[in-house]
């Protein structure tokens, strides 16, 4: 990071908002030696390309905090011939002073955070990967909405003393509606509530099925995504999510960095005489990790693999112990390479 900082002429901290931005031009190799040459406050976002052409050079580096429009800002600056990088927002938030903060202070803080050499850079996805992410988020929201409407309908029925048979699929409204109608006598007002809940559920499920169909067609059209479906536990949704959020696999210098990005590496804390090791939650890409875990659970439920009996017999230890040695390869129920 320090070598990259020394290679640029100036670092420009950019505090971007949907309608405006504030920029602080810093010159210097370190945060302590950096001098704020000028600050441009609350410039309309529409003027970003012309402002960059007028007040910056191709040797400058523009850095901004990750936010809703940060990727679009980077693409706009790239079209104007100005390099830009996005810094992780979580780390930037820790540097914020609670008692004093405004756009000018934020712009300077972002620039100095990059000069410190410890700021984490966020990969800016290419347009196609960004569109894939938009598709997956739309599918996730439709799925969440479907689940919400199912819960609301079941809750309303339960409040009125109606419990449907176990295994009843509420999304099959053509079959569910007659069951609900025959469950008890409903007043006109009560049935209007049920009709609206069923209509909202039907609409949410149609959106979910529409997005899933589009995702399946996209996976079929992409050979790399289609090759992932051949893996056990991976179907179109998981394959598409891997393509959308991992993006260019070459951006990971080592497989361990990809494992860390997904969050499949166990947490640990070794300090002094104490040693602690935990699970895989609390770090990494939560959505990808959850999807891969669901895929593994699907394999365990399938019952078609010869080593599943040994996998089911393995139960996680209740507490981490440093005195126990790992099992030898001969006694381990897992096959080599897992």
C-alpha positions as CSV (number, residue, x, y, z in Angstrom):
1,X,0.0,0.0,0.0
2,X,2.8,2.5,0.9
3,X,4.5,1.9,-2.5
4,X,1.2,2.7,-4.2
5,X,0.8,5.9,-2.1
6,X,4.3,7.1,-3.0
7,X,3.5,6.5,-6.7
8,X,0.7,9.1,-6.8
9,X,1.2,12.9,-6.9
10,X,-1.7,13.9,-4.7
11,X,-4.4,12.0,-2.9
12,X,-7.9,13.5,-3.0
13,X,-10.4,12.5,-0.4
14,X,-14.0,12.5,-1.8
15,X,-17.0,12.5,0.5
16,X,-19.8,11.6,-2.0
17,X,-23.5,12.0,-1.6
18,X,-26.3,11.3,-4.1
19,X,-26.6,15.0,-5.0
20,X,-23.3,16.6,-4.1
21,X,-19.7,15.8,-3.1
22,X,-16.9,17.4,-1.1
23,X,-13.3,16.9,-2.1
24,X,-10.1,17.6,-0.1
25,X,-6.8,17.7,-2.0
26,X,-3.9,16.4,0.1
27,X,-0.2,16.4,-0.8
28,X,2.3,14.4,1.2
29,X,3.5,10.8,1.8
30,X,2.0,10.2,5.3
31,X,-1.0,11.5,7.2
32,X,1.2,13.6,9.5
33,X,3.1,15.2,6.6
34,X,0.1,15.7,4.4
35,X,-0.9,19.2,3.6
36,X,-4.4,20.1,2.6
37,X,-4.0,22.2,-0.4
38,X,-7.7,23.0,-1.0
39,X,-11.2,21.8,-0.1
40,X,-14.2,22.0,-2.5
41,X,-17.4,21.8,-0.5
42,X,-20.8,20.6,-1.6
43,X,-20.2,20.6,-5.4
44,X,-23.2,19.3,-7.4
45,X,-22.7,15.7,-8.4
46,X,-23.6,16.5,-12.0
47,X,-20.4,18.6,-12.2
48,X,-18.1,15.7,-11.1
49,X,-16.6,15.0,-14.6
50,X,-15.9,18.6,-15.4
51,X,-14.6,19.3,-11.9
52,X,-12.2,16.3,-12.1
53,X,-10.9,17.5,-15.5
54,X,-10.3,21.0,-14.2
55,X,-8.9,20.5,-10.7
56,X,-7.1,17.1,-10.9
57,X,-4.6,15.3,-13.1
58,X,-4.2,11.7,-14.2
59,X,-1.4,11.4,-11.7
60,X,-3.7,12.1,-8.8
61,X,-5.6,9.4,-6.9
62,X,-9.2,9.9,-5.8
63,X,-10.3,7.8,-2.8
64,X,-13.8,7.6,-1.4
65,X,-15.7,5.7,1.2
66,X,-18.0,2.8,0.1
67,X,-21.6,3.9,-0.1
68,X,-24.6,3.5,-2.3
69,X,-23.3,5.4,-5.3
70,X,-19.5,4.9,-4.8
71,X,-19.1,2.4,-7.7
72,X,-20.9,4.7,-10.1
73,X,-18.7,7.6,-9.0
74,X,-15.6,5.5,-9.7
75,X,-16.9,4.6,-13.2
76,X,-17.7,8.2,-13.9
77,X,-14.2,9.3,-12.9
78,X,-12.7,6.5,-15.0
79,X,-14.6,7.7,-18.0
80,X,-13.0,11.1,-17.3
81,X,-9.5,9.6,-17.2
82,X,-9.1,9.9,-13.4
83,X,-8.1,6.9,-11.2
84,X,-10.2,6.3,-8.1
85,X,-10.5,3.7,-5.3
86,X,-13.2,2.8,-2.9
87,X,-12.3,2.2,0.8
88,X,-14.2,0.0,3.2
89,X,-16.9,1.9,5.0
90,X,-16.7,-0.1,8.3
91,X,-13.1,0.9,8.9
92,X,-13.8,4.5,7.8
93,X,-16.6,4.7,10.3
94,X,-14.3,3.8,13.2
95,X,-12.1,6.8,12.4
96,X,-15.0,9.3,12.7
97,X,-15.0,11.6,15.6
98,X,-18.3,11.6,17.4
99,X,-18.1,15.2,18.6
100,X,-17.2,16.9,15.4
101,X,-18.0,15.8,11.8
102,X,-19.0,17.4,8.5
103,X,-18.3,16.9,4.8
104,X,-15.0,18.8,4.9
105,X,-13.7,16.8,7.8
106,X,-14.8,13.5,6.3
107,X,-13.1,14.3,3.0
108,X,-9.8,15.0,4.8
109,X,-10.2,11.9,7.0
110,X,-10.8,9.6,3.9
111,X,-7.6,11.0,2.2
112,X,-5.5,10.5,5.3
113,X,-6.8,7.0,6.0
114,X,-5.5,6.0,2.6
115,X,-2.1,7.7,3.2
116,X,-1.8,5.7,6.4
117,X,-1.5,2.6,4.3
118,X,-3.9,0.5,6.4
119,X,-7.2,1.2,4.6
120,X,-9.0,-1.8,3.1
121,X,-9.8,-1.4,-0.6
122,X,-13.1,-2.5,-2.0
123,X,-13.1,-4.2,-5.4
124,X,-15.3,-2.3,-7.9
125,X,-17.2,-4.8,-10.0
126,X,-17.4,-4.6,-13.8
127,X,-20.8,-3.6,-15.3
128,X,-21.8,-7.2,-16.0
129,X,-21.0,-8.4,-12.5
130,X,-22.9,-5.3,-11.1
131,X,-25.9,-6.2,-13.1
132,X,-25.7,-9.8,-11.8
133,X,-25.6,-8.4,-8.2
134,X,-28.7,-6.3,-8.9
135,X,-30.5,-9.3,-10.2
136,X,-29.6,-11.4,-7.1
137,X,-30.7,-8.7,-4.7
138,X,-34.0,-8.4,-6.5
139,X,-34.5,-12.2,-6.2
140,X,-33.5,-12.1,-2.5
141,X,-36.0,-9.3,-1.8
142,X,-38.8,-11.2,-3.7
143,X,-38.0,-14.3,-1.7
144,X,-38.0,-12.4,1.6
145,X,-41.3,-10.7,0.6
146,X,-42.8,-14.1,-0.1
147,X,-41.8,-15.5,3.3
148,X,-43.1,-12.3,5.0
149,X,-46.5,-12.7,3.3
150,X,-46.7,-16.4,4.2
151,X,-46.0,-15.5,7.9
152,X,-48.6,-12.7,7.9
153,X,-51.3,-15.1,6.4
154,X,-50.5,-17.9,8.9
155,X,-50.6,-15.4,11.7
156,X,-54.0,-14.0,10.7
157,X,-55.4,-17.5,10.4
158,X,-54.0,-18.5,13.7
159,X,-55.5,-15.4,15.4
160,X,-58.8,-16.6,14.1
161,X,-58.4,-20.2,15.3
162,X,-57.5,-21.7,12.0
163,X,-54.5,-24.0,11.6
164,X,-53.8,-25.5,8.2
165,X,-52.6,-29.0,7.7
166,X,-48.8,-29.6,8.1
167,X,-47.0,-29.3,4.7
168,X,-49.6,-27.0,3.2
169,X,-47.9,-24.7,0.6
170,X,-49.5,-21.3,0.9
171,X,-48.0,-20.3,-2.5
172,X,-50.4,-22.6,-4.2
173,X,-53.2,-20.2,-3.6
174,X,-55.6,-22.1,-5.9
175,X,-55.6,-25.0,-3.5
176,X,-55.2,-23.1,-0.2
177,X,-58.1,-20.6,-0.7
178,X,-60.8,-23.3,-0.7
179,X,-59.3,-24.9,2.5
180,X,-59.3,-21.5,4.2
181,X,-62.9,-20.8,3.2
182,X,-64.1,-24.2,4.5
183,X,-62.1,-23.9,7.8
184,X,-64.8,-21.7,9.4
185,X,-67.4,-19.1,8.8
186,X,-65.8,-15.8,7.8
187,X,-67.4,-12.4,7.8
188,X,-67.2,-10.2,4.7
189,X,-64.6,-8.0,6.3
190,X,-62.5,-10.9,7.4
191,X,-62.6,-12.5,4.0
192,X,-61.5,-9.2,2.4
193,X,-58.4,-9.3,4.6
194,X,-57.6,-12.9,3.6
195,X,-58.2,-12.1,-0.1
196,X,-55.7,-9.2,0.1
197,X,-53.1,-11.3,1.9
198,X,-53.5,-14.0,-0.7
199,X,-53.2,-11.5,-3.6
200,X,-50.0,-10.0,-2.1
201,X,-48.6,-13.5,-1.5
202,X,-49.4,-14.5,-5.1
203,X,-47.7,-11.3,-6.5
204,X,-44.6,-11.8,-4.4
205,X,-44.3,-15.5,-5.4
206,X,-44.7,-14.6,-9.1
207,X,-41.9,-12.1,-8.8
208,X,-39.7,-14.7,-7.0
209,X,-40.4,-17.3,-9.8
210,X,-39.8,-14.7,-12.5
211,X,-36.3,-13.7,-11.1
212,X,-35.4,-17.4,-10.5
213,X,-36.3,-18.1,-14.2
214,X,-34.1,-15.3,-15.4
215,X,-31.2,-16.4,-13.2
216,X,-31.5,-20.0,-14.5
217,X,-31.4,-18.7,-18.1
218,X,-28.4,-16.6,-17.3
219,X,-26.6,-19.6,-15.7
220,X,-27.3,-21.7,-18.8
221,X,-25.9,-19.0,-21.0
222,X,-22.6,-18.7,-19.0
223,X,-20.3,-21.7,-19.3
224,X,-18.3,-20.8,-16.2
225,X,-21.5,-20.6,-14.1
226,X,-22.9,-23.8,-15.7
227,X,-19.8,-25.7,-14.7
228,X,-20.4,-24.8,-11.0
229,X,-23.8,-26.6,-11.2
230,X,-22.0,-29.9,-11.6
231,X,-20.7,-29.6,-8.1
232,X,-22.7,-31.4,-5.3
233,X,-25.0,-29.1,-3.5
234,X,-24.8,-26.3,-6.1
235,X,-27.7,-25.3,-8.3
236,X,-28.6,-22.2,-10.3
237,X,-29.0,-19.9,-7.3
238,X,-25.7,-20.7,-5.6
239,X,-23.8,-20.7,-8.9
240,X,-25.2,-17.4,-9.9
241,X,-24.5,-15.9,-6.4
242,X,-20.9,-17.1,-6.7
243,X,-20.5,-15.4,-10.1
244,X,-22.2,-12.2,-8.9
245,X,-20.3,-11.7,-5.6
246,X,-16.9,-13.3,-6.3
247,X,-16.7,-11.8,-9.7
248,X,-13.2,-11.9,-11.3
249,X,-11.5,-14.8,-9.5
250,X,-8.1,-13.4,-10.5
251,X,-8.5,-10.6,-8.0
252,X,-7.7,-13.1,-5.2
253,X,-4.0,-13.7,-5.1
254,X,-4.3,-16.9,-3.2
255,X,-7.2,-19.4,-2.5
256,X,-6.9,-18.5,1.2
257,X,-8.0,-15.0,0.4
258,X,-11.1,-16.3,-1.3
259,X,-11.9,-18.5,1.7
260,X,-11.4,-15.4,4.0
261,X,-13.7,-13.3,1.7
262,X,-16.5,-15.8,2.0
263,X,-15.9,-16.2,5.7
264,X,-15.2,-20.0,5.8
265,X,-12.0,-19.6,7.8
266,X,-12.6,-20.3,11.6
267,X,-12.0,-17.4,13.9
268,X,-9.1,-17.6,16.4
269,X,-7.5,-15.4,19.1
270,X,-4.1,-16.5,20.4
271,X,-2.7,-13.9,22.9
272,X,-0.2,-14.6,25.6
273,X,-0.9,-17.9,27.4
274,X,-4.6,-18.0,26.2
275,X,-5.8,-19.6,23.0
276,X,-9.2,-19.5,21.6
277,X,-10.8,-20.8,18.4
278,X,-14.3,-20.3,17.2
279,X,-16.6,-20.9,14.4
280,X,-17.0,-19.4,11.0
281,X,-19.7,-16.8,11.8
282,X,-19.3,-13.1,12.3
283,X,-16.9,-12.3,9.4
284,X,-16.7,-12.6,5.6
285,X,-19.5,-12.4,3.1
286,X,-22.6,-13.6,5.1
287,X,-24.8,-14.2,2.1
288,X,-22.4,-16.4,0.2
289,X,-21.4,-18.3,3.4
290,X,-25.1,-19.0,4.1
291,X,-25.7,-20.3,0.6
292,X,-22.7,-22.6,0.7
293,X,-23.8,-24.0,4.1
294,X,-27.3,-24.6,2.7
295,X,-25.7,-26.4,-0.2
296,X,-23.7,-28.6,2.2
297,X,-26.9,-29.3,4.2
298,X,-28.6,-30.4,1.0
299,X,-25.9,-32.9,0.4
300,X,-26.3,-34.3,3.9
301,X,-30.0,-34.7,3.4
302,X,-29.6,-36.4,0.0
303,X,-28.2,-39.7,1.4
304,X,-26.5,-40.6,-1.9
305,X,-22.9,-40.2,-1.0
306,X,-21.0,-43.2,0.6
307,X,-19.2,-41.0,3.1
308,X,-22.4,-39.3,4.5
309,X,-22.7,-41.8,7.3
310,X,-19.3,-40.8,8.7
311,X,-20.1,-37.1,8.2
312,X,-23.3,-37.4,10.2
313,X,-21.5,-39.1,13.0
314,X,-19.2,-36.1,13.4
315,X,-20.5,-33.7,16.0
316,X,-18.7,-30.4,16.7
317,X,-17.0,-30.2,20.1
318,X,-18.8,-28.3,22.8
319,X,-15.7,-26.2,23.6
320,X,-12.4,-25.7,21.9
321,X,-9.5,-27.6,23.6
322,X,-5.8,-27.1,23.0
323,X,-4.8,-30.4,24.5
324,X,-6.5,-32.6,22.0
325,X,-4.6,-33.5,18.9
326,X,-6.4,-33.7,15.5
327,X,-7.4,-37.2,14.4
328,X,-5.1,-39.0,12.1
329,X,-6.0,-39.4,8.4
330,X,-6.6,-43.1,8.9
331,X,-9.2,-42.6,11.7
332,X,-10.9,-39.6,10.2
333,X,-14.3,-40.3,8.6
334,X,-13.7,-37.5,6.0
335,X,-12.2,-38.4,2.7
336,X,-8.9,-36.8,1.7
337,X,-9.1,-33.4,0.1
338,X,-12.3,-32.3,1.8
